[in-house]
Amino acid sequence: MLAHSGYVDVAAHLHQTTGDPACLRRTGNDDRIDQTWVSEPLTPAIVGYEVLDTPAGASDHHGQTVRLDLDRVETTSLWTYR
């Protein structure tokens, strides 16, 4: 539904563009449960993603960080809510 509404899964996008399997690491105990999605105009601005697993045992879900280069945001075709 998110993809249909114009959002992009940050980790899947970086995995597709870089081939880095670390992008699809588990975010929970047994699956990639937690995800970060951005609107399409932010997609070119995605420059990094990381799953955080410290401190050990803090939660059964891992944190995530996303790095965006805001100078790369697509501003010629702005996203509208669908």
Summary of the structure (lengths in Angstrom):
residues: 82
radius of gyration: 13.8
end to end distance: 10.9
largest distance: 44.2
contacts: 185
relative contact order: 0.23
helix: 27%
strand: 26%
